[in-house]
Amino acid sequence: MERKAAIINVSKGLLNVSLVALSAVGGATGNPLLAGAAAIPQAVSSSGILKPFLEKKREEHLELPIPPWWTGEPQSWQTVCSSIEYRLPEIIKGVEDRLHKETSYPSSAVIKQIFIEQVAQQLSPWEVQPQDRYLVAGYVTPPLIEKTTQVLKMAVDTTRQDAIAQWLAQIASTLDTIQRATVTPSSLTSPGVPATQVVSTAAESPQKVQVIAALLEQKRQQSAYDVYISYDEADETEVMDMGEKLKVQGILPWLDLLDVRPGTPEMRRQEEQVLNIPVSAVVVGKNKIVGKQELQMYSFIGQFIERNLPVIPVILTSAPKDLKLPPYLGNFRRVDFHRSVPDPMGQFIWGITGKRP
């Protein structure tokens, strides 16, 4: 005779589990999915943050066949599983609390045993005989952990992306408020004032500095660079100064001198960024475009053909005024620092962000 399976609605059981608890369990078990929950910005992370996603997602059920040694009625087995489902938040919180008391880094086997103990402790005596609690917990725990991880895979990833987007939107809103509050009518009407200099006191505002620093760090952690700047070493000083001016505007440039970790293959990192960064800039100074920079230039043009990557020629003041760009690069609208109107830095920012000054 077929023995019926009991059902645990894992989605429902996880509705109010906090990211803090999931991160603690994931970190201890070496599960990067759950441990990564800690990377969600604290400004938007809170208990039950997974709830909106799990409520919209179709229910995920775990089927647990009645074990051969179970002597009770089939309905009583379902009652036990429903109890575990209901107490799943308390079970995970109990695991978190136990982990905090560990004096050494626990192995996966230790974590599994802690999980079994928490499941056993949550079983009521009228549901399971005391002598059978650990038997039931040991049977239920492995498939429950596996199913829980499957359910959380999409939930944690989606929540992290939504949280980061919300956090960046809050930063953008704050920047906009600060900027509008510090622009005076005279600065808007004064002729000859470059767009990048309209906000003066805001650039020194501690609040704005903190917001921009947080924005740049978040982009750096996510490898979300805004522009790849290709340059000749002879122009390094000017390029670094240009990069700092971009950062003041919340734009994160990728510069191989600063962003390639020592001891790692430099060319590999450059190739990765060529394929991923949304905008490229070829800086031309006192020297011609040769060697490594020439290869980067043609890689950018190739990416323009493949994915419409903007390629911005940037002409420094040290470059000859009668400079002729290579034919392919010359097809792209340049930013020329020999000119004062239109403001070259404002034009460069427009090329990167798509927002006209």
Order of alpha helices (4+ residues) and beta strands (2+ residues): beta-alpha-alpha-alpha-alpha-beta-alpha-alpha-alpha-alpha-alpha-alpha-beta-alpha-beta-alpha-alpha-beta-alpha-beta-beta-alpha
